[in-house]
């Protein structure tokens, strides 16, 4: 009976924590999403994001107005060890910024989430710094950093 209770606890714990995000006001190890809240309408925000991406040197690869998403083109890091791109989603006056990277020598099409890791290479850290710089340029009312866990 005790084993059943322990197993039930872990199953319920997993069910209630699936996909939840740890959220803080400052970047923390393993955070992988930046959320900027603004007072702009979603349409105004969409325009501002496009202009800000271009001002920050990004190129826009895909725009989906139905899902309110913008994806940048893939960039190769200075040492050409991996490439990355940003995914941006707009919803209810909020901008959700995340990114994916892939090793240039990897087999197949495997992508990994960009996160704020203190022990990573200079190239890797510079990508998250660019995400922070972009988020700051949006001049939102609040900015939070999240760790979104996807199983």
Secondary structure, DSSP 8 states (H G I E B T S, - for coil): -HHHHHHHHHHHHHHHHTT-EEEESS--TT--EEEEE-SS-HHHHHHHHHHHHHHTT--EEEEETTTTEEEE--EE-TT-SEEEEEEEEEETTEEEEEEEEEETT-SSS--EE----TTS-HHHHHHHHHHHHHHHHT--SEEEEEEE---
